[in-house]
Amino acid sequence: MTGLEIAQAVPPLAARATAIGGSPVREILAVTARPEVINFAGGLPAPELFDADGIAAAFRDVFAHEPERALQYSTTEGEPVLRAALAERTTARGLPTDADDVLVTTGSQQALSLLATVLVEPGDTVLVESPCYLAALQAFAFAGARVVAVPADGGGIDPDALEELVTRERPKLLYTVPTFQNPTGRTMAGERRAAVASVAARCGVWIVEDDPYGELRFEGERVPWIASCDGAQDRTVLLGSFSKVMAPGLRLGWLRAPAALLRACAVAKQAADLHTPTVNQLAAARYLADRDLDAHVARVAGVYRERRDAMLAGIADALPAGSTWTRPEGGMFLWARLPESYDTTALLRGVVEQGVAYVPGAPFYAGEPDPATLRLCFVTQTPDEIGEGLRRLAKGFR
């Protein structure tokens, strides 16, 4: 470079990289990592309930019998033995599925990203629940979607409001977590699921049905997937994950989709990561073959029910008078709404000073947020810790 040359600035980041903020949950977890903080903010499974011995045994068995395969590249669609096991589990739960209907993903979050890539053009409309899972909002925003919230109540999406929005907005897809929803914990009733499927069939829209929590049921009867409803079979993508029932560190999820869409997602996955780690897939398949995952999940759900009950027992004394909250039948989350005058984002700093944390509700809204709402995760702490955390929460709100 001569003295006359002037260094030029590097090109800027893509607009989407600067326009989309980070996850408020991740940011809250970063500032509440101190061990003395009782953290109701995360969505983390209880680590003491992981079947570490069983998972370790599965990995040992894989390395003992097929180390070369475990350490080699794999197919983009996923290891055949795992796809077959996932298809069998899905079929057993009432949705006939072949291995070729399944694409293994690096966590179900990747499935969302792949679907956003192959279905959404910049400017396309995507419909979501109100409120909605945060990372789904991020995935669709990165794809350049115009995200529109569908009105919902304690029973989930309002089918009449959905049909009106689909007719007016002509969206590409509807995203929903119908069972033990994140963040509210609510479950959509069977008749509403059928109505949502009917709207999609009549109006021509994809349904992305995310089900990471459905196996964590404490009470009540299982509600069939939207994907099994009449009219939905050719237009519903069902997402699943081992994160909440086996271990999130495995980063194993999957999607079940019609053939053409699944193929498009496989091509997008080739560009993203080639394939999900082979050794993790083979270990998960070995675990399913050798262990009783359903029995393990039942034990976990029993503990989670005790923790939910502990939170419900103390929530009235922890929140200001006039507050309301959900009573989830499963999953990991409880949703609360304080009286109109409260702003849970503004209150969070003072609450954290008392040694407890939650997630303000405002970031979960695609449309106008409700600043008086908040999400509490009840599965990571013991009942005694939950009781102490609620006492701290009460002090913080006072």
C-alpha positions in Angstrom: 0.0 0.0 0.0 1.4 3.4 -1.0 1.0 6.5 1.0 -1.7 7.7 -1.4 -3.9 4.6 -0.9 -6.6 4.7 1.7 -7.9 1.5 3.3 -11.6 1.0 2.6 -14.1 -0.3 5.2 -15.1 -3.9 4.9 -18.6 -4.5 3.4 -21.4 -4.4 6.0 -23.3 -7.3 7.5 -26.4 -8.5 5.7 -29.4 -6.5 6.7 -31.1 -9.5 8.3 -28.1 -10.0 10.6 -28.4 -6.5 12.1 -32.2 -6.3 12.0 -32.9 -9.4 14.1 -32.1 -9.2 17.7 -30.8 -12.0 19.9 -32.9 -14.2 22.1 -34.0 -12.4 25.3 -34.1 -15.8 27.1 -30.4 -16.5 26.2 -29.5 -13.0 27.3 -31.3 -13.4 30.7 -29.7 -16.7 31.2 -26.3 -15.1 30.7 -26.9 -12.5 33.4 -28.5 -14.9 35.9 -25.9 -17.7 35.7 -24.8 -17.1 39.3 -25.5 -20.3 41.3 -27.4 -18.4 44.0 -30.0 -17.2 41.5 -33.1 -19.4 41.3 -33.8 -19.4 37.6 -37.3 -19.8 36.3 -36.3 -18.1 33.1 -34.7 -21.0 31.1 -36.4 -23.8 29.3 -33.9 -26.4 30.5 -34.8 -29.9 31.4 -33.8 -31.1 34.9 -30.2 -32.4 34.4 -30.4 -34.8 37.4 -33.1 -36.7 35.5 -31.0 -37.4 32.4 -30.4 -41.2 31.9 -26.7 -40.6 31.7 -25.8 -44.2 32.3 -28.2 -45.4 29.6 -27.0 -42.9 27.1 -23.3 -43.6 27.9 -24.0 -47.3 27.5 -25.5 -46.6 24.1 -22.4 -44.7 23.0 -20.1 -47.4 24.3 -22.1 -50.1 22.4 -21.9 -48.1 19.2 -18.1 -47.6 19.4 -17.7 -51.3 20.4 -19.6 -52.6 17.4 -19.5 -50.1 14.6 -16.8 -47.4 15.2 -16.0 -46.8 11.6 -19.6 -46.1 10.7 -20.1 -43.9 13.8 -17.2 -41.7 12.9 -17.9 -41.5 9.1 -20.0 -39.1 7.1 -23.7 -40.0 6.9 -26.6 -39.4 4.6 -28.3 -36.0 4.8 -31.7 -37.5 5.5 -30.4 -39.3 8.6 -29.2 -42.8 9.7 -31.7 -45.4 8.4 -31.9 -47.2 11.7 -32.9 -44.0 13.5 -35.4 -42.9 10.9 -37.0 -46.3 11.1 -37.2 -46.1 14.9 -38.8 -42.6 14.7 -41.3 -43.8 12.1 -42.3 -46.7 14.4 -42.8 -44.4 17.4 -44.8 -42.0 15.4 -47.0 -44.7 13.9 -47.6 -46.2 17.4 -49.0 -42.8 18.4 -51.6 -42.8 15.8 -49.9 -41.3 12.7 -48.9 -43.9 10.1 -45.3 -43.1 9.1 -42.6 -44.7 7.1 -38.8 -44.1 7.5 -38.8 -42.2 4.2 -41.3 -39.7 5.7 -38.7 -38.6 8.3 -35.7 -36.2 8.0 -33.3 -36.2 11.0 -32.2 -32.6 12.0 -29.7 -31.1 14.4 -32.4 -30.3 16.9 -35.9 -29.3 16.0 -34.7 -25.7 15.8 -32.8 -26.6 12.6 -36.1 -28.1 11.2 -37.7 -24.7 11.7 -34.8 -23.0 9.9 -34.9 -25.4 7.0 -38.7 -24.9 6.6 -38.2 -21.1 6.7 -35.6 -21.5 4.0 -37.6 -23.7 1.6 -41.1 -22.2 2.1 -40.7 -18.5 2.8 -39.7 -15.8 0.3 -38.8 -12.4 1.7 -42.0 -10.5 2.2 -44.2 -13.7 2.5 -46.6 -13.8 5.4 -46.3 -16.4 8.2 -49.0 -16.8 10.8 -48.1 -17.7 14.4 -49.8 -18.1 17.7 -50.1 -15.2 20.1 -47.9 -15.4 22.1 -45.4 -17.6 20.2 -42.2 -19.6 20.8 -39.4 -17.1 20.6 -36.9 -19.0 18.4 -39.6 -19.6 15.8 -40.1 -15.8 15.6 -36.4 -15.5 15.0 -36.3 -18.2 12.3 -39.1 -16.7 10.3 -37.7 -13.1 10.7 -34.3 -14.3 9.4 -36.1 -15.6 6.3 -37.6 -12.2 5.7 -41.1 -13.2 6.6 -43.9 -10.8 7.6 -45.0 -12.5 10.8 -48.7 -12.0 11.8 -50.2 -13.2 15.1 -53.4 -15.2 15.2 -55.7 -14.4 18.1 -55.7 -17.1 20.7 -57.1 -17.8 24.2 -56.6 -20.5 26.8 -57.7 -23.1 24.3 -55.2 -22.0 21.7 -55.8 -20.6 18.2 -59.2 -19.2 17.4 -60.2 -21.0 14.2 -62.6 -18.3 13.0 -59.9 -15.6 13.4 -57.5 -18.0 11.7 -59.7 -18.4 8.6 -60.3 -14.6 8.4 -56.5 -14.0 8.5 -55.7 -16.7 6.0 -58.3 -15.3 3.6 -57.0 -11.8 4.0 -53.3 -12.3 4.3 -52.7 -15.4 2.0 -49.9 -16.7 4.2 -47.5 -19.5 3.3 -47.8 -21.3 6.6 -49.2 -21.4 10.1 -46.8 -22.3 12.9 -48.2 -23.7 16.1 -47.1 -25.6 19.3 -50.5 -27.1 20.1 -49.5 -29.3 23.1 -48.1 -27.7 26.3 -47.2 -24.6 24.3 -44.1 -22.5 24.9 -44.6 -20.0 26.5 -48.1 -20.5 27.8 -48.3 -24.2 28.6 -51.8 -24.4 27.1 -53.0 -27.3 24.9 -55.3 -26.9 21.9 -58.4 -29.1 22.1 -59.1 -31.8 19.6 -62.0 -30.0 18.0 -59.9 -26.9 17.5 -57.2 -29.0 15.9 -59.7 -30.4 13.4 -61.0 -26.9 12.7 -57.4 -25.6 12.1 -56.8 -28.5 9.7 -60.1 -27.7 7.9 -59.1 -24.1 7.4 -55.7 -25.2 6.0 -57.4 -27.6 3.6 -60.0 -25.1 2.4 -57.7 -22.1 2.1 -54.4 -23.7 1.0 -51.8 -23.2 3.7 -49.0 -25.2 5.2 -49.2 -26.1 8.9 -46.0 -26.5 10.9 -46.9 -28.5 14.0 -44.1 -28.3 16.6 -44.3 -31.0 19.3 -41.2 -30.9 21.6 -43.2 -31.3 24.9 -46.2 -33.6 24.0 -44.8 -36.7 25.7 -44.5 -34.8 29.0 -48.1 -35.2 30.0 -49.0 -35.2 33.7 -52.7 -35.6 33.6 -55.6 -35.7 31.1 -55.9 -37.6 27.8 -53.5 -37.3 24.9 -54.8 -35.2 22.1 -54.1 -36.4 18.5 -51.7 -34.4 16.3 -53.1 -31.9 13.8 -51.2 -34.0 11.3 -53.6 -36.8 11.8 -56.7 -34.7 11.2 -58.8 -35.0 8.0 -57.5 -32.6 5.4 -54.2 -32.0 7.0 -52.1 -35.0 6.0 -50.8 -33.5 2.7 -50.0 -30.1 4.2 -48.8 -30.6 7.8 -45.1 -30.8 8.9 -44.7 -32.4 12.3 -41.6 -31.6 14.2 -40.2 -33.7 17.1 -37.1 -33.6 19.3 -35.2 -35.7 21.8 -34.2 -32.6 23.7 -36.9 -32.7 26.4 -37.3 -36.5 26.6 -33.7 -37.8 26.3 -31.1 -35.0 26.4 -30.7 -31.6 24.6 -27.0 -32.0 24.3 -27.5 -34.7 21.7 -29.0 -32.0 19.4 -31.4 -34.6 17.7 -34.7 -33.6 16.2 -36.7 -34.6 13.2 -39.4 -33.5 10.8 -42.1 -35.6 9.2 -43.3 -34.0 5.9 -44.8 -34.8 2.5 -42.2 -36.1 0.1 -41.6 -33.0 -2.0 -41.2 -30.8 1.0 -39.0 -33.3 2.8 -36.7 -33.4 -0.3 -36.4 -29.7 -0.4 -35.5 -29.6 3.3 -32.8 -32.3 2.7 -31.3 -30.1 -0.1 -31.3 -27.1 2.3 -29.7 -29.2 5.0 -27.0 -30.2 2.7 -26.1 -26.6 2.4 -26.3 -26.1 6.1 -24.4 -29.0 7.7 -24.4 -31.9 5.3 -25.9 -34.2 8.0 -26.5 -34.5 11.7 -23.7 -36.1 13.7 -23.6 -39.8 12.9 -22.5 -41.0 16.3 -25.3 -39.2 18.1 -27.9 -40.7 15.7 -26.5 -44.3 16.1 -26.4 -43.9 19.9 -30.0 -42.6 20.0 -31.1 -45.6 17.9 -29.2 -48.0 20.1 -30.9 -46.4 23.2 -34.3 -46.8 21.7 -33.5 -50.5 20.9 -32.1 -51.3 24.3 -33.9 -49.1 26.7 -37.5 -48.2 27.5 -37.7 -44.5 26.6 -41.4 -44.4 27.4 -40.8 -45.6 31.0 -38.0 -43.0 31.4 -40.3 -40.2 30.1 -43.0 -41.4 32.6 -40.6 -41.0 35.4 -39.5 -37.6 34.3 -43.1 -36.5 33.9 -43.9 -37.7 37.4 -41.1 -35.5 38.9 -42.2 -32.6 36.7 -45.8 -32.9 37.9 -44.6 -32.5 41.5 -42.7 -29.4 40.5 -45.6 -27.9 38.6 -47.8 -28.6 41.7 -45.2 -26.8 43.9 -45.3 -23.8 41.7 -49.1 -23.8 41.5 -49.3 -24.1 45.3 -47.2 -20.9 45.9 -48.0 -18.8 42.8 -50.9 -16.9 44.4 -48.8 -15.6 47.2 -45.9 -14.7 44.9 -47.8 -12.6 42.3 -49.6 -9.3 43.0 -53.4 -9.4 43.8 -55.4 -9.6 40.6 -52.9 -11.8 38.7 -53.9 -14.8 36.6 -52.0 -17.8 35.5 -52.3 -21.1 33.5 -52.5 -24.6 34.9 -50.7 -26.7 32.3 -51.5 -30.4 32.0 -47.8 -31.1 31.0 -44.7 -29.6 29.6 -42.4 -27.2 31.3 -44.0 -23.7 31.5 -46.5 -21.7 33.4 -47.7 -18.3 32.0 -48.9 -15.5 34.2 -50.4 -12.1 33.7 -50.1 -9.4 36.3 -52.6 -6.5 36.6 -52.6 -3.8 33.9 -50.3 -1.4 35.7 -47.4 -3.8 35.8 -44.5 -4.1 33.3 -42.6 -7.3 33.8 -39.6 -6.1 31.7 -39.2 -3.0 33.9 -39.6 -5.1 37.0 -37.0 -7.8 36.1 -33.9 -6.1 37.3 -35.3 -5.6 40.8 -36.5 -9.2 40.9 -33.1 -10.5 39.9 -31.6 -8.5 42.7 -33.7 -10.8 45.0 -32.0 -13.9 43.5 -34.7 -15.1 41.2 -35.5 -14.7 37.5 -38.3 -15.1 35.0 -38.8 -14.2 31.3 -40.9 -11.1 30.5 -43.7 -12.0 28.2 -43.4 -9.1 25.7 -40.8 -10.7 23.4 -43.1 -13.7 22.8 -45.5 -11.5 20.8 -45.4 -11.0 17.0 -47.9 -8.2 17.3 -48.8 -5.8 20.1 -47.1 -7.2 23.3 -48.8 -7.5 26.6 -46.2 -6.0 29.0 -47.9 -7.5 32.1 -47.1 -11.1 31.2 -44.3 -13.4 32.1 -43.1 -17.0 31.7 -42.0 -19.3 34.5 -40.2 -22.7 33.9 -41.1 -25.1 36.7 -39.0 -28.2 35.9 -35.4 -27.3 36.6 -35.7 -26.7 40.4 -36.8 -29.0 43.2 -40.1 -28.2 45.0 -38.2 -26.6 47.9 -36.2 -24.4 45.5 -39.4 -23.5 43.8 -41.0 -22.4 47.1 -38.0 -20.3 47.9 -37.9 -18.8 44.4 -41.6 -17.8 44.7 -40.9 -16.1 48.0 -38.1 -14.2 46.4 -40.4 -13.3 43.5 -43.0 -11.9 45.9 -40.4 -9.8 47.6 -39.1 -8.5 44.2 -42.6 -7.5 43.1 -43.3 -5.7 46.4 
